[in-house]
Amino acid sequence: MAIKKDSITDFSDSDFCILGCGRFGRIALAELTRPYPTAHIRVIDCKPLKDIPENIEVITCDAVEWLARFCTSDVADTVIIPALPIHLAAEWLKKKLTEQQAEVNTINISPDLLGGLPNPLHLKEGQIAISYADFICPSNCPEPESTCTYTGKPRPTPLYTVLQKADVGADKTYVIRSQQIAPGVGGFRAEVLLNLFNDIKKISEGTLYIGTTCKCHGIVDRLYYSLMS
């Protein structure tokens, strides 16, 4: 069970999966091995990796395809750490829906939603980044509870709460909170994805927003899906 220590959650009893091992994946690996030197850590990347400690399990595979196979109820407590230039949760969801013979399409994000979110930035069709920051945050920010590390000012309402309460009309919103695991490293348990997918399958057709956010930054996709009857 995760234990809260100030602003960083203690995952001492957890396994970790770092998806992607470029610059940010290697930062995550270095930060994790300090507080969790004996933890079982997997690193998944599509390219062969060098200079990885021998005690780290390395899997050469497409990260989304691997997660689609790996993310089962047997490993619900495993902590997933996205370190790829994609919205991992959205890509995983599209993959899982496609495996269910669903039609899945990306659709434009409503301008009305953009007006209620801080500093929205279009990344591609149907996807935006959002952030409270209009500056470069410290890479090792410990995400303190009440005060911004950079400005020293009180923190606004956590972004995952803002997104969850956003007016999205008839669409449904799923928000995955990225929890602080180590300074500058965030992630979520595999069970979060499993619960999301099980909920979505209850409705055969719909348009939804899926976002992954910490307190200050996030990424949001809008998808339409239709499951085969």
N, C-alpha and C positions, 0 to 999 in steps of 0.2 A: 504494500500500500504506500502511495506517495505521501510524504510528510512535508508540510509547509515550513520553510525556514526563511523568515523575513519575506523577500519577494521571490526567492528561488525555491522551487519545489524539489524535495529530496526524493530521488528515484533510486535509492541504494539497492533495492531488491529487484530492479528491472533489467531486462535485456534491451539492447538498443540496435536499431537498424538505421544507418546513415545512407540515404539514397542519393548517390552522386558523390564523387570524390575529386572534384576540382578544387578551386581555392577555398570555397566555403565549406565543402565537405571535410577538407583537411583541417580547417580551423575547428570545426565541430569535433573532429576526432581528438585533436590536441586538448581541447577544453574538457571533453568528457573523461579522458583518461586521468586527469588530475583528481577530480573528486571521486571517480569510480574506477580505480586502478584494477580491480578484479572483475569488473562487469563483463558479461559476454556482449561483445560488440561486433556486428556485421557491417561491412561496407559493400554496397552494391554499385557497380559502375559498368557501363558497356565496354569500356576499354581496359586492357590489362594494366594493373597498377604496380608501381615500384615503391620501394622505401616505406612499406607499411609494416608496423611491428608484427612480429611473428604470432603474438597472442590475439591478433585481430583476424576474424574470419573474413576473407575476401571472396566475393561472388561476382564473376564476370557475366553480366546479363543486362538486358534492357530493364531499367528500374521499374517502369510502370507494369510491364509484363510480369516481372518477378513479384511485385506487390500483389497483383491480381491473383497469383497462385498462392502466395504466402499468407495473405491476410485472411485467416480463418479463426474460428472460435477457440481453437487450441492455443493460439498465441495472442489472445485478446489483450494481455497486459504488456506486450512488447511496445516500446516507445519508438515511434516513427519520426525520423528527423529529415525533413525535406531539404536537400542541398543541390537542387537542379534549377535551371532557368525555365521552369514550367510551373504551372499550378498543379502540383502533384495530386491533390484530392480530386480536382475536377477531371484530370486525365484518367485517374483510376476509376472514377465513377463512369465516365464514358466507356472505358474498356469493359467494366462489369455489365453495364447495360447492353452493350453490343453482344457480349457473350450470351445474354438472355434473348437474343434475336430482336432487340429493340431498335427502333429508328431513333437516332440521336443527332440533333442539330444544334449548332451554336447560333444564338440570335442576339441582335443588338440590345444594349442596355438602355433602359428608359432614361431620357433626360431628366425626368422628375426625380428619379433616384439620385442622380448625380448631384442635384442641388442640395441634397441633405447630407452628403458625405464630404469629408475634408480632403481637399487637394486631389480630386479624381484625375487619373491619368489613363487615357486609352492606350492599351498595349497592343491589342488586335481586336478584330470583330468579336463582340460579346465578352470582352475581358477588360477590366480596369484594375489599376493599383490605387490604393487609397492610403493616406498618411496624414498624421497631424504635423509632421515635420516638414518645414521648408528649408531644412539645413541637413548636413550629413551627420547622422547620429554617431556617437562613439561606438566602435565595433564591439566593445566589451561591456555595453550597458547592462547593468544588473536589473533593469526594469523595476526601480523602487516603487513602493505602493503609492506615495502621495506627491512626489516631486520629480520633475523632469531632470535627468542627469545633466543635460546640456544647458538648459535655460535657467534651472533653479526655481522655476515657477510651478504652481500646483498643476497636477495632471488633470486633463479633462476626463469626461466619462470614457471608460475603456472602449476602444473601437469595436470590439466584438459585441458589446451591448448596444452601441449605436446602430450597427448593421442589423442586429436582430430585431430592433424596433423600427427600422426604416419602413416607410410605406411603399410596398411593392405591388399594390393592387391585388389582383387575383393570384399572383405568383406566390410560391412558397419559398421561404428563405431557410437555408441550412448554414449555420455558422460553426466552423471548427475553431476552437480556441487553441492557439499555439502557446503552450505553457513554457515558462522560462525554466530550462534545465541546467544551464551553465551560462555565464556571462556571454551574451551574444548568440546563444544557441537555444532554439525553440523547437518544440515538437508536440506530439499528441499520441495517445495510446491507439493501438490498432482497433480496439473495440469501438472507438468513435466512428471509424469508417464503416465497420460492420453494422452498427446501429443505424447509421444514416441510410445505408443501402437497403436494409430490411424495411425501413420506414417508407422509402421511395417506392419499393415494389408493391406496397399496398394499394397504390393508385396506378392504374394502367396507362394513364396519359397525363402529362402536365408540363408546365413551364416553371422553372425554378431558378433561384439564385443560390450558388454555393460559394461561400467565402471562407478563407482561412486567415485569421487575424490574431495578432498579439494585442497589447494595449494601444499601440500607436500606429501600426502598419498592417496592411492587409492586401489581399488580392481576391477579386470577385469575378466569377463567370456566370453567364446566364445560358441555360440550356433548355431545349425542348426535347421531350422523349415520348415515345409511344411503344408500349410493350405489345408484342404479338399476342392476340387472344387465342 
